[in-house]
Amino acid sequence: MVEPILRHTAPTISGNTNTLLKRVRLSDEVLTVLVQRVLTGAYPAGARLPAERALAEELGVTRTSLREALRQMESMGVVRIRQGAGVFVLDWTLEPTMRFVQFLAASGLGMDPQFLLSFDEVRRFFAVKMLELAADRASEEDLDRIQAVLDSYPSDDTRALLEGEWDFRFHREIARATGNPIFVYLLNTVRETFAALRSVYLRLDAEVSQSVAELNEELLAALRARDGARAVAALETRMNKDAEALQGMAQPARRPS
C-alpha cells in the first residue's frame, strides 16, 4: 500500500521569504510558497487566504504576481476563487487535478519516495493495459513507427536522455498502437511530469541491470510477436526493481550499532 503523497514530508518555509521570492519569476515563487503553506497545514482546507493586499505585502510582491499564482492554484484544484468573497483553500488530498501533480514534480515539492511510488503505481496501471492492447491491435504501420523511435535512440545526446523525450515518444507510439486515442491524450497530459521525474529514474537506471533502451527493445520484440504477456512481464520486472529502489529510499536510514 502506497502512503498518501507528502503526508510527512511536505517542505516547510524557513528563512526570509522576501529573499526567496527574488530568485526566479515572482509568480512561480509565490505559487511555491503558497502551495507549501497548504501542504503543511498553515492554510488548512476551508480557510480563507489573507486579503490580497495584505498577502502581497507580506510576500513582498506585486498584486499582479500574486493574482497569477492564485489563478494557477485554482487551475490545480488547490484553491477556489470566489469573486467578492475571497480565496478559499480546498482539500489538497481530494480536489487537485493532474496540474497539481505536474507542479509537485516540476517544483521539487514532489521529489519524495512516497510521491514517486504513488506516481509509479498509476503509471504501471496504464502501461500494462497499453501493452496488452497494443500487442493485440497494433498494425504493421504502428510497429514500424515504434521501431523508428527505437532506432533513433540518442546515445550521444545526454540532454535528450535526461529529459526523457526519446522514452516518452516510444511509449506514446505504443499508446497510439492501442487504437484508443485517450491513451495518447493521457500521456500528453503527464508529459511534463515525466520530464521532471526523469532525473530520478535515470539514477535508478544506473542501479539495475536492464537499461531503458534494452527494455524498449524487448517490449517491441514482444509486440511484434503479439505476446502481450511477455511485454507486460518485461515491464513489470523493470518496474518492480524501480519500486524496490524507491522503497529503499523511503526507509529511514539505520544508525550504526
C-alpha positions in Angstrom: 0.0 0.0 0.0 1.4 3.4 -1.0 1.1 6.0 1.7 -0.6 9.3 0.9 1.6 11.7 -1.0 3.7 14.1 1.1 1.9 13.1 4.3 5.0 13.7 6.4 7.5 15.3 4.0 6.0 18.5 2.7 8.7 21.2 2.9 8.4 23.9 5.5 9.2 27.6 4.9 12.3 28.9 6.6 14.4 32.0 6.2 13.5 35.3 4.7 10.5 34.8 2.3 11.2 38.1 0.5 14.7 36.8 -0.4 13.3 33.6 -1.6 10.9 35.4 -4.0 13.7 37.2 -5.8 15.3 34.1 -7.3 13.1 33.4 -10.4 9.9 34.7 -11.8 7.9 36.1 -8.9 4.6 34.4 -9.7 6.3 31.0 -9.7 8.0 31.6 -6.3 4.7 32.9 -4.9 3.0 29.8 -6.1 5.6 27.5 -4.5 5.4 29.4 -1.1 1.6 29.3 -1.1 1.4 25.6 -2.0 3.9 24.9 0.7 1.6 26.5 3.2 -1.3 24.5 2.0 0.7 21.2 2.2 2.0 22.0 5.7 -1.4 23.0 7.0 -0.5 26.6 7.5 -3.5 27.2 5.2 -5.9 24.4 6.1 -8.8 23.2 3.9 -11.7 25.5 4.2 -9.6 28.5 5.3 -9.8 31.8 3.5 -6.5 33.3 2.5 -5.5 36.7 3.8 -6.8 39.6 1.8 -4.9 40.2 -1.5 -3.3 43.5 -0.5 -2.1 42.1 2.9 -0.8 38.9 1.4 1.1 40.7 -1.4 2.7 43.0 1.2 3.7 40.0 3.4 5.4 38.3 0.5 6.9 41.5 -0.9 5.5 41.1 -4.4 3.0 42.9 -6.6 -0.6 42.1 -6.5 -0.3 41.1 -10.2 2.3 38.4 -9.3 0.0 37.2 -6.5 -3.0 37.0 -8.7 -1.2 34.9 -11.3 -0.1 32.5 -8.6 -3.6 32.3 -7.3 -5.0 31.6 -10.8 -2.5 28.7 -11.2 -3.5 27.3 -7.8 -7.2 27.4 -8.8 -6.4 25.6 -12.1 -4.6 22.9 -10.0 -7.6 22.5 -7.7 -5.9 23.8 -4.6 -8.0 26.9 -4.0 -11.3 28.3 -5.2 -11.6 32.0 -6.0 -15.0 33.5 -5.1 -15.5 36.9 -6.6 -16.2 39.4 -3.8 -15.8 36.7 -1.1 -12.1 35.8 -1.2 -9.8 32.8 -2.0 -10.6 29.6 -0.1 -8.4 26.6 0.4 -9.6 23.2 -0.9 -8.7 19.8 0.4 -5.4 19.1 -1.4 -5.8 15.3 -0.8 -9.1 15.2 -2.6 -9.6 18.1 -5.1 -6.4 18.6 -7.1 -6.0 17.9 -10.8 -3.1 16.5 -12.8 -1.8 20.1 -13.0 -1.1 19.7 -9.3 0.9 16.6 -9.8 2.9 18.3 -12.6 3.6 21.2 -10.3 4.8 19.0 -7.5 7.2 17.3 -9.8 8.5 20.4 -11.6 8.9 22.4 -8.4 10.7 19.7 -6.5 8.0 19.5 -3.8 7.1 16.0 -5.0 10.7 14.7 -5.1 9.8 12.3 -2.3 9.9 8.5 -2.4 6.3 8.2 -1.4 5.2 10.6 -4.2 7.3 8.6 -6.7 5.8 5.3 -5.6 2.3 6.7 -5.9 3.1 8.0 -9.4 4.6 4.7 -10.3 1.6 2.8 -9.2 -0.7 4.7 -11.6 1.9 4.6 -14.3 2.1 0.8 -14.1 -1.7 0.5 -14.3 -1.9 2.4 -17.6 1.3 1.0 -19.1 0.2 -2.6 -18.6 -3.1 -2.1 -20.3 -1.5 -0.2 -23.1 0.9 -3.1 -23.8 -1.8 -5.7 -23.7 -4.0 -3.7 -26.2 -1.1 -2.8 -28.5 0.0 -6.4 -28.7 -3.5 -7.3 -29.9 -4.3 -4.3 -32.1 -1.1 -2.9 -33.5 -0.8 -2.7 -37.2 2.4 -3.2 -39.1 2.5 0.5 -39.6 2.2 1.0 -35.9 5.1 -1.4 -35.2 7.2 0.4 -37.8 6.6 3.7 -36.1 7.6 2.2 -32.8 10.7 0.7 -34.5 11.6 4.1 -35.9 11.6 5.7 -32.5 13.7 2.8 -31.1 16.2 3.2 -33.9 16.6 6.9 -33.0 18.0 6.2 -29.6 20.0 9.3 -28.7 23.1 7.5 -27.4 25.2 10.6 -27.9 22.7 13.2 -26.7 22.8 13.4 -22.9 20.2 16.1 -22.7 17.6 14.2 -24.7 18.0 11.2 -22.3 17.9 13.4 -19.2 14.7 15.0 -20.4 13.2 11.6 -21.3 12.0 12.8 -24.7 13.0 9.6 -26.5 11.4 7.3 -24.0 8.3 9.4 -24.0 8.0 9.2 -27.8 8.5 5.4 -27.7 5.6 4.9 -25.2 3.4 7.4 -27.0 3.7 5.3 -30.2 2.7 2.3 -28.1 -0.3 4.3 -26.9 -1.2 5.1 -30.5 -0.9 1.4 -31.4 -3.7 0.6 -29.0 -6.2 2.3 -31.3 -7.5 4.2 -28.4 -6.6 7.9 -28.7 -7.4 8.6 -25.0 -4.2 6.8 -24.0 -2.3 9.2 -26.2 -4.0 12.2 -24.6 -3.4 10.9 -21.1 0.3 10.5 -21.9 0.5 14.0 -23.3 -1.2 15.3 -20.1 1.7 13.9 -17.9 4.5 14.7 -20.3 5.9 17.4 -18.2 5.7 15.3 -15.1 7.7 12.5 -16.8 10.3 15.1 -17.8 10.6 16.5 -14.3 11.0 13.0 -12.7 13.4 11.7 -15.4 16.5 12.5 -13.3 15.3 10.3 -10.6 14.6 7.4 -12.9 18.0 7.8 -14.5 19.6 7.3 -11.1 17.5 4.2 -10.7 18.5 3.0 -14.2 22.2 3.0 -13.1 21.3 0.6 -10.3 19.6 -2.1 -12.4 20.9 -4.5 -15.0 18.5 -3.6 -17.7 18.7 -0.2 -19.3 15.8 1.7 -20.7 17.0 1.0 -24.3 17.2 -2.7 -23.6 13.8 -2.7 -22.1 12.2 -0.9 -25.0 13.9 -3.4 -27.4 12.3 -6.3 -25.5 8.9 -4.5 -25.5 8.9 -4.1 -29.2 10.0 -7.7 -29.8 7.1 -8.8 -27.7 4.7 -6.6 -29.5 5.9 -8.0 -32.9 5.3 -11.5 -31.5 1.8 -10.5 -30.4 2.8 -11.6 -27.0 1.2 -9.2 -24.5 2.1 -11.3 -21.5 5.7 -11.2 -22.5 5.7 -7.5 -22.8 3.9 -7.0 -19.5 6.4 -9.3 -17.8 9.4 -7.4 -19.1 7.9 -4.1 -18.0 6.9 -5.3 -14.5 10.3 -6.8 -13.9 11.8 -3.4 -14.5 9.2 -1.5 -12.6 9.5 -3.9 -9.6 13.2 -3.1 -9.5 12.4 0.6 -9.6 9.8 0.2 -6.8 12.3 -1.7 -4.6 14.9 1.0 -5.1 12.3 3.7 -4.2 11.1 1.7 -1.2 14.7 1.7 -0.1 14.9 5.4 -0.4 11.7 5.8 1.6 13.1 3.7 4.5 14.8 5.8 7.2 18.5 5.2 7.4 19.6 2.8 10.1 22.1 4.1 12.6 25.2 2.0 13.1 25.1 -0.1 16.2 
